[in-house]
Amino acid sequence: MSQRVTLEPVDEIPNDCRVCHYDELEAEAKAQVPLLIDAPAEAETDDDDGVADAFEGCDLVKYTEYYAVSAD
């Protein structure tokens, strides 16, 4: 089974959100960030590889800008 993880750029950062900085992410998540930003329609992660779980504690990821994390 696969789970789609997306990163969408945001302009405003809510005070109550959890921000994860790129350099604090696990290696699996770090590898996915550029892919999710550059080709979001093709980025799909497998539940078995733990990538979706690596973003679990994050509402936003700070990379070159702030990106909202969502998974379906």
Helices and strands as residue ranges (DSSP letters): E 2-3, E 5-9, E 19-21, G 22-24, H 27-38, E 45-46, G 47-49, H 51-54, E 60-62, E 66-71
